[in-house]
Amino acid sequence: MHELVTLPIKPGAPQGDMMGEKVIVCEVGPRDGLQMAKTRMATATKTRWIAALAASGLPEIEVGSFVPVRVIPQMADTAEITRRAVLLPNVTIVALAPNLKGAQAAYENGAHRVSVPVSVSEGHSRANLNRSPAEQIAEVARIVTWVRAQPRRMEIEGACSTSFGCSFDGRIPVANVVRVAAGLAEAGVDMIGLADTVGYAHPALIREIVRAVRAEIGPKLDGLHLHDTMGLGIANALAGLEEGVRNFDAALAGLGGCPFAPGASGNIATEDLVFMLESMGFSTGIDLDKLIATREILAHGLPAETLHGQIARAGIPKTFKAAA
């Protein structure tokens, strides 16, 4: 049984109480959303989609991953996509890289931030990276050393995969999550995110692990990456908000999943998350109408994929008012 606590969001508080408080939404569709797609999106279409996402006001976009083409062929054009995306104004361009070689490619192609995955669970770490969690933390330390020696600053995020459960190892001890997060903090990353890679989390678990990790690493705990496998993604985002998290990953139309985590399905839908946040009075800076309109480019580029999301299906209600 979990204790009742006073939360940063007061139940029943008027909308104005949150007006102006910023929440950062990072769109991960071009990376996480596409890596499980049945076909490759054409580079020209992907470029147009990312530009439209940026024009909707998204402050951060993860545009791809620097991984071998034979592993994830959908990411074959990540270098070109990154070079084009960094020319867009007012948006932080993020690329995923699992090792030093990938991080070097992210830097050389102009990425503003590199996200380096570190699985908390041994099973997923071996399947995804062929390394133990400790070995991957050592790789992150190598990345930090190399990046810090370069003339241009590039942020480094340590992404703790399978923080809330694993399709190989099952339940993950909280102490293991804390240990990996502490190792990443010691390695010198700028920020650390917790990922529900397979979507096994529930709100009470979100609260428990966020509190435990924050107690260990403080403000370096930056955000949550949530999947909607069990239909609890938005509920988990709310639990994160209640714990003071103000950075969230999401993918347009709820696409996504991990090819190395059996059973993992899509991310929380960006448009649904933005609707909830803005309805509650949080400011995302995102134009919801423009964001939903970018689904047309996605549907054209990947006609075989099913697009998810409640707000796009139902339509924006007349009662909706974006935060100031």
LOBABA-126493 format. One record per residue (C-alpha): residue number from 0; y, z, x; residue in one letter. Coordinates in pm, whole numbers. Example, Ala and Ser with C-alpha at 12.3 -4.5 7.8 and 13.67 -1.06 7.14 Angstrom:
<vexnus>
+-----+--------+--------+--------+------+
!  nr !      y !      z !      x ! rest !
+-----+--------+--------+--------+------+
!   0 !   -450 !    780 !   1230 !    A !
!   1 !   -106 !    714 !   1367 !    S !
+-----+--------+--------+--------+------+
</vexnus>
This chain:
<vexnus>
+-----+--------+--------+--------+------+
!  nr !      y !      z !      x ! rest !
+-----+--------+--------+--------+------+
!   0 !      0 !      0 !      0 !    M !
!   1 !    339 !   -100 !    140 !    H !
!   2 !    632 !    137 !    117 !    E !
!   3 !    936 !     48 !    -91 !    L !
!   4 !   1251 !     -4 !    113 !    V !
!   5 !   1614 !    -94 !     67 !    T !
!   6 !   1639 !   -466 !    133 !    L !
!   7 !   1929 !   -675 !    270 !    P !
!   8 !   1934 !   -858 !    -65 !    I !
!   9 !   1997 !   -613 !   -344 !    K !
!  10 !   1785 !   -687 !   -653 !    P !
!  11 !   2009 !   -791 !   -940 !    G !
!  12 !   2313 !   -837 !   -716 !    A !
!  13 !   2569 !  -1085 !   -853 !    P !
!  14 !   2574 !  -1429 !   -697 !    Q !
!  15 !   2908 !  -1360 !   -533 !    G !
!  16 !   2755 !  -1093 !   -308 !    D !
!  17 !   2593 !  -1365 !    -97 !    M !
!  18 !   2874 !  -1622 !   -117 !    M !
!  19 !   2955 !  -1755 !    226 !    G !
!  20 !   2654 !  -1602 !    401 !    E !
!  21 !   2501 !  -1883 !    605 !    K !
!  22 !   2134 !  -1977 !    609 !    V !
!  23 !   2019 !  -2243 !    855 !    I !
!  24 !   1758 !  -2490 !    727 !    V !
!  25 !   1581 !  -2701 !    988 !    C !
!  26 !   1425 !  -3019 !    848 !    E !
!  27 !   1086 !  -3070 !   1016 !    V !
!  28 !    968 !  -3363 !    804 !    G !
!  29 !   1007 !  -3629 !   1076 !    P !
!  30 !    771 !  -3426 !   1294 !    R !
!  31 !    548 !  -3192 !   1095 !    D !
!  32 !    577 !  -3396 !    778 !    G !
!  33 !    468 !  -3722 !    939 !    L !
!  34 !    203 !  -3609 !   1185 !    Q !
!  35 !    -61 !  -3590 !    911 !    M !
!  36 !     47 !  -3909 !    731 !    A !
!  37 !   -220 !  -4172 !    669 !    K !
!  38 !     -1 !  -4443 !    822 !    T !
!  39 !    286 !  -4464 !   1069 !    R !
!  40 !    639 !  -4489 !    940 !    M !
!  41 !    823 !  -4782 !   1097 !    A !
!  42 !   1073 !  -4677 !   1363 !    T !
!  43 !   1364 !  -4846 !   1184 !    A !
!  44 !   1279 !  -4665 !    860 !    T !
!  45 !   1240 !  -4333 !   1036 !    K !
!  46 !   1577 !  -4381 !   1206 !    T !
!  47 !   1742 !  -4456 !    870 !    R !
!  48 !   1572 !  -4157 !    709 !    W !
!  49 !   1686 !  -3915 !    981 !    I !
!  50 !   2042 !  -4049 !    954 !    A !
!  51 !   2035 !  -3992 !    576 !    A !
!  52 !   1899 !  -3641 !    624 !    L !
!  53 !   2182 !  -3564 !    865 !    A !
!  54 !   2436 !  -3711 !    623 !    A !
!  55 !   2315 !  -3471 !    353 !    S !
!  56 !   2443 !  -3184 !    567 !    G !
!  57 !   2124 !  -3060 !    730 !    L !
!  58 !   2235 !  -2872 !   1041 !    P !
!  59 !   1907 !  -2912 !   1234 !    E !
!  60 !   1636 !  -3180 !   1232 !    I !
!  61 !   1308 !  -3176 !   1425 !    E !
!  62 !   1265 !  -3547 !   1488 !    V !
!  63 !    925 !  -3567 !   1659 !    G !
!  64 !    688 !  -3436 !   1921 !    S !
!  65 !    629 !  -3545 !   2279 !    F !
!  66 !    251 !  -3559 !   2274 !    V !
!  67 !     -3 !  -3823 !   2384 !    P !
!  68 !    -10 !  -4119 !   2143 !    V !
!  69 !   -390 !  -4104 !   2128 !    R !
!  70 !   -362 !  -3750 !   1989 !    V !
!  71 !    -94 !  -3807 !   1723 !    I !
!  72 !    -17 !  -4179 !   1694 !    P !
!  73 !    252 !  -4114 !   1432 !    Q !
!  74 !    468 !  -3973 !   1714 !    M !
!  75 !    448 !  -4280 !   1939 !    A !
!  76 !    821 !  -4357 !   1898 !    D !
!  77 !    953 !  -4003 !   1954 !    T !
!  78 !   1146 !  -4095 !   2269 !    A !
!  79 !   1332 !  -4378 !   2096 !    E !
!  80 !   1388 !  -4174 !   1782 !    I !
!  81 !   1529 !  -3883 !   1984 !    T !
!  82 !   1769 !  -4107 !   2177 !    R !
!  83 !   1902 !  -4248 !   1851 !    R !
!  84 !   1917 !  -3916 !   1667 !    A !
!  85 !   2127 !  -3736 !   1929 !    V !
!  86 !   2406 !  -3984 !   1856 !    L !
!  87 !   2440 !  -3844 !   1502 !    L !
!  88 !   2733 !  -3603 !   1458 !    P !
!  89 !   2714 !  -3237 !   1360 !    N !
!  90 !   2336 !  -3194 !   1378 !    V !
!  91 !   2110 !  -3019 !   1628 !    T !
!  92 !   1821 !  -3245 !   1729 !    I !
!  93 !   1494 !  -3065 !   1800 !    V !
!  94 !   1174 !  -3202 !   1952 !    A !
!  95 !    839 !  -3031 !   1988 !    L !
!  96 !    663 !  -3031 !   2325 !    A !
!  97 !    338 !  -2850 !   2407 !    P !
!  98 !    378 !  -2855 !   2786 !    N !
!  99 !    615 !  -2909 !   3078 !    L !
! 100 !    568 !  -3286 !   3077 !    K !
! 101 !    665 !  -3302 !   2710 !    G !
! 102 !    963 !  -3071 !   2761 !    A !
! 103 !   1084 !  -3290 !   3046 !    Q !
! 104 !   1062 !  -3594 !   2817 !    A !
! 105 !   1255 !  -3407 !   2547 !    A !
! 106 !   1527 !  -3325 !   2798 !    Y !
! 107 !   1542 !  -3674 !   2945 !    E !
! 108 !   1582 !  -3826 !   2598 !    N !
! 109 !   1867 !  -3594 !   2509 !    G !
! 110 !   1712 !  -3336 !   2272 !    A !
! 111 !   1935 !  -3038 !   2206 !    H !
! 112 !   1639 !  -2803 !   2167 !    R !
! 113 !   1272 !  -2810 !   2256 !    V !
! 114 !   1024 !  -2615 !   2044 !    S !
! 115 !    713 !  -2509 !   2234 !    V !
! 116 !    413 !  -2395 !   2024 !    P !
! 117 !    211 !  -2092 !   2130 !    V !
! 118 !    -82 !  -2007 !   1905 !    S !
! 119 !   -136 !  -1639 !   1842 !    V !
! 120 !   -503 !  -1698 !   1761 !    S !
! 121 !   -751 !  -1792 !   2032 !    E !
! 122 !   -933 !  -2043 !   1808 !    G !
! 123 !   -627 !  -2246 !   1718 !    H !
! 124 !   -490 !  -2228 !   2070 !    S !
! 125 !   -810 !  -2380 !   2210 !    R !
! 126 !   -827 !  -2647 !   1937 !    A !
! 127 !   -460 !  -2740 !   1958 !    N !
! 128 !   -377 !  -2700 !   2326 !    L !
! 129 !   -706 !  -2636 !   2507 !    N !
! 130 !   -553 !  -2318 !   2649 !    R !
! 131 !   -561 !  -1949 !   2570 !    S !
! 132 !   -243 !  -1791 !   2429 !    P !
! 133 !   -178 !  -1623 !   2766 !    A !
! 134 !   -215 !  -1955 !   2949 !    E !
! 135 !     29 !  -2121 !   2707 !    Q !
! 136 !    285 !  -1843 !   2760 !    I !
! 137 !    258 !  -1914 !   3133 !    A !
! 138 !    328 !  -2282 !   3055 !    E !
! 139 !    635 !  -2177 !   2858 !    V !
! 140 !    757 !  -1982 !   3162 !    A !
! 141 !    722 !  -2301 !   3370 !    R !
! 142 !    923 !  -2491 !   3109 !    I !
! 143 !   1198 !  -2227 !   3111 !    V !
! 144 !   1221 !  -2237 !   3491 !    T !
! 145 !   1248 !  -2618 !   3495 !    W !
! 146 !   1498 !  -2646 !   3208 !    V !
! 147 !   1725 !  -2375 !   3349 !    R !
! 148 !   1748 !  -2570 !   3675 !    A !
! 149 !   1884 !  -2882 !   3500 !    Q !
! 150 !   2257 !  -2963 !   3471 !    P !
! 151 !   2253 !  -2999 !   3092 !    R !
! 152 !   2170 !  -2705 !   2869 !    R !
! 153 !   1878 !  -2748 !   2632 !    M !
! 154 !   1771 !  -2461 !   2407 !    E !
! 155 !   1410 !  -2345 !   2424 !    I !
! 156 !   1231 !  -2208 !   2121 !    E !
! 157 !    896 !  -2033 !   2139 !    G !
! 158 !    708 !  -2106 !   1817 !    A !
! 159 !    433 !  -1853 !   1740 !    C !
! 160 !    175 !  -2058 !   1552 !    S !
! 161 !    -87 !  -1893 !   1326 !    T !
! 162 !    117 !  -1572 !   1311 !    S !
! 163 !     -6 !  -1494 !    959 !    F !
! 164 !   -365 !  -1615 !    970 !    G !
! 165 !   -590 !  -1881 !   1121 !    C !
! 166 !   -852 !  -2114 !    976 !    S !
! 167 !  -1066 !  -2048 !   1286 !    F !
! 168 !  -1014 !  -1676 !   1350 !    D !
! 169 !   -915 !  -1550 !   1006 !    G !
! 170 !   -684 !  -1250 !    985 !    R !
! 171 !   -458 !  -1200 !   1287 !    I !
! 172 !   -388 !   -841 !   1401 !    P !
! 173 !    -17 !   -765 !   1387 !    V !
! 174 !    -36 !   -635 !   1744 !    A !
! 175 !   -144 !   -982 !   1861 !    N !
! 176 !    164 !  -1143 !   1705 !    V !
! 177 !    388 !   -883 !   1865 !    V !
! 178 !    221 !   -934 !   2203 !    R !
! 179 !    272 !  -1313 !   2198 !    V !
! 180 !    633 !  -1279 !   2081 !    A !
! 181 !    702 !  -1023 !   2355 !    A !
! 182 !    546 !  -1256 !   2613 !    G !
! 183 !    771 !  -1540 !   2503 !    L !
! 184 !   1076 !  -1315 !   2518 !    A !
! 185 !    979 !  -1210 !   2871 !    E !
! 186 !    930 !  -1578 !   2965 !    A !
! 187 !   1298 !  -1630 !   2884 !    G !
! 188 !   1307 !  -1848 !   2572 !    V !
! 189 !   1632 !  -1855 !   2375 !    D !
! 190 !   1472 !  -1791 !   2037 !    M !
! 191 !   1136 !  -1718 !   1878 !    I !
! 192 !   1002 !  -1835 !   1544 !    G !
! 193 !    700 !  -1718 !   1346 !    L !
! 194 !    487 !  -1990 !   1189 !    A !
! 195 !    248 !  -1964 !    896 !    D !
! 196 !     62 !  -2269 !   1025 !    T !
! 197 !   -214 !  -2269 !    764 !    V !
! 198 !    -22 !  -2109 !    476 !    G !
! 199 !   -226 !  -1789 !    449 !    Y !
! 200 !     73 !  -1553 !    432 !    A !
! 201 !    188 !  -1350 !    134 !    H !
! 202 !    522 !  -1168 !     90 !    P !
! 203 !    397 !   -824 !    198 !    A !
! 204 !    250 !   -972 !    516 !    L !
! 205 !    574 !  -1158 !    589 !    I !
! 206 !    764 !   -830 !    567 !    R !
! 207 !    515 !   -641 !    782 !    E !
! 208 !    505 !   -891 !   1066 !    I !
! 209 !    876 !   -970 !   1065 !    V !
! 210 !    953 !   -599 !   1094 !    R !
! 211 !    699 !   -543 !   1369 !    A !
! 212 !    817 !   -839 !   1578 !    V !
! 213 !   1184 !   -760 !   1530 !    R !
! 214 !   1121 !   -401 !   1641 !    A !
! 215 !    979 !   -542 !   1965 !    E !
! 216 !   1212 !   -833 !   2048 !    I !
! 217 !   1522 !   -772 !   1835 !    G !
! 218 !   1754 !  -1066 !   1759 !    P !
! 219 !   1542 !  -1316 !   1953 !    K !
! 220 !   1335 !  -1336 !   1635 !    L !
! 221 !   1508 !  -1638 !   1492 !    D !
! 222 !   1324 !  -1781 !   1194 !    G !
! 223 !   1021 !  -1867 !    985 !    L !
! 224 !    812 !  -2182 !    956 !    H !
! 225 !    623 !  -2164 !    626 !    L !
! 226 !    350 !  -2374 !    466 !    H !
! 227 !    267 !  -2384 !     98 !    D !
! 228 !   -113 !  -2410 !    114 !    T !
! 229 !   -164 !  -2128 !   -137 !    M !
! 230 !    152 !  -2191 !   -338 !    G !
! 231 !    330 !  -1889 !   -190 !    L !
! 232 !    571 !  -2068 !     41 !    G !
! 233 !    893 !  -2007 !   -154 !    I !
! 234 !    788 !  -1649 !   -233 !    A !
! 235 !    734 !  -1597 !    140 !    N !
! 236 !   1076 !  -1744 !    215 !    A !
! 237 !   1230 !  -1495 !    -26 !    L !
! 238 !   1046 !  -1211 !    148 !    A !
! 239 !   1187 !  -1337 !    477 !    G !
! 240 !   1536 !  -1342 !    330 !    L !
! 241 !   1489 !   -986 !    212 !    E !
! 242 !   1404 !   -891 !    570 !    E !
! 243 !   1719 !  -1053 !    703 !    G !
! 244 !   1576 !  -1385 !    825 !    V !
! 245 !   1842 !  -1655 !    804 !    R !
! 246 !   1669 !  -1953 !    967 !    N !
! 247 !   1391 !  -2149 !    794 !    F !
! 248 !   1195 !  -2466 !    865 !    D !
! 249 !   1106 !  -2693 !    573 !    A !
! 250 !    995 !  -3052 !    514 !    A !
! 251 !   1132 !  -3293 !    256 !    L !
! 252 !    887 !  -3345 !    -32 !    A !
! 253 !    661 !  -3071 !    103 !    G !
! 254 !    482 !  -3299 !    346 !    L !
! 255 !    305 !  -3179 !    659 !    G !
! 256 !     16 !  -2992 !    809 !    G !
! 257 !   -153 !  -2940 !   1143 !    C !
! 258 !   -424 !  -3186 !   1251 !    P !
! 259 !   -583 !  -2909 !   1458 !    F !
! 260 !   -591 !  -2644 !   1183 !    A !
! 261 !   -850 !  -2728 !    916 !    P !
! 262 !   -723 !  -2672 !    563 !    G !
! 263 !   -355 !  -2663 !    653 !    A !
! 264 !   -139 !  -2845 !    399 !    S !
! 265 !    229 !  -2916 !    352 !    G !
! 266 !    540 !  -2723 !    439 !    N !
! 267 !    769 !  -2567 !    183 !    I !
! 268 !    978 !  -2846 !     30 !    A !
! 269 !   1327 !  -2857 !    178 !    T !
! 270 !   1490 !  -2948 !   -152 !    E !
! 271 !   1324 !  -2656 !   -335 !    D !
! 272 !   1427 !  -2412 !    -61 !    L !
! 273 !   1786 !  -2538 !    -66 !    V !
! 274 !   1798 !  -2508 !   -445 !    F !
! 275 !   1683 !  -2145 !   -426 !    M !
! 276 !   1922 !  -2053 !   -146 !    L !
! 277 !   2228 !  -2215 !   -300 !    E !
! 278 !   2145 !  -2075 !   -645 !    S !
! 279 !   2135 !  -1727 !   -492 !    M !
! 280 !   2477 !  -1778 !   -334 !    G !
! 281 !   2373 !  -1848 !     24 !    F !
! 282 !   2558 !  -2132 !    195 !    S !
! 283 !   2343 !  -2401 !    358 !    T !
! 284 !   2606 !  -2673 !    393 !    G !
! 285 !   2356 !  -2916 !    239 !    I !
! 286 !   2440 !  -3149 !    -50 !    D !
! 287 !   2135 !  -3119 !   -276 !    L !
! 288 !   2193 !  -3453 !   -453 !    D !
! 289 !   2214 !  -3638 !   -120 !    K !
! 290 !   1910 !  -3454 !     11 !    L !
! 291 !   1696 !  -3549 !   -290 !    I !
! 292 !   1815 !  -3910 !   -258 !    A !
! 293 !   1658 !  -3931 !     89 !    T !
! 294 !   1316 !  -3910 !    -79 !    R !
! 295 !   1359 !  -4278 !   -169 !    E !
! 296 !   1358 !  -4374 !    201 !    I !
! 297 !   1056 !  -4151 !    260 !    L !
! 298 !    868 !  -4305 !    -33 !    A !
! 299 !    948 !  -4656 !     91 !    H !
! 300 !    841 !  -4573 !    445 !    G !
! 301 !    516 !  -4402 !    346 !    L !
! 302 !    409 !  -4551 !     12 !    P !
! 303 !     57 !  -4405 !     38 !    A !
! 304 !    178 !  -4045 !     57 !    E !
! 305 !    218 !  -3813 !   -241 !    T !
! 306 !    562 !  -3654 !   -250 !    L !
! 307 !    579 !  -3294 !   -371 !    H !
! 308 !    861 !  -3065 !   -480 !    G !
! 309 !    965 !  -2906 !   -806 !    Q !
! 310 !   1338 !  -2970 !   -814 !    I !
! 311 !   1300 !  -3346 !   -759 !    A !
! 312 !   1046 !  -3363 !  -1040 !    R !
! 313 !   1242 !  -3150 !  -1287 !    A !
! 314 !   1593 !  -3259 !  -1193 !    G !
! 315 !   1884 !  -3040 !  -1091 !    I !
! 316 !   1967 !  -2818 !  -1391 !    P !
! 317 !   2312 !  -2825 !  -1543 !    K !
! 318 !   2346 !  -2454 !  -1468 !    T !
! 319 !   2320 !  -2514 !  -1093 !    F !
! 320 !   2627 !  -2440 !   -886 !    K !
! 321 !   2620 !  -2479 !   -508 !    A !
! 322 !   2746 !  -2192 !   -299 !    A !
! 323 !   3097 !  -2219 !   -163 !    A !
+-----+--------+--------+--------+------+
</vexnus>
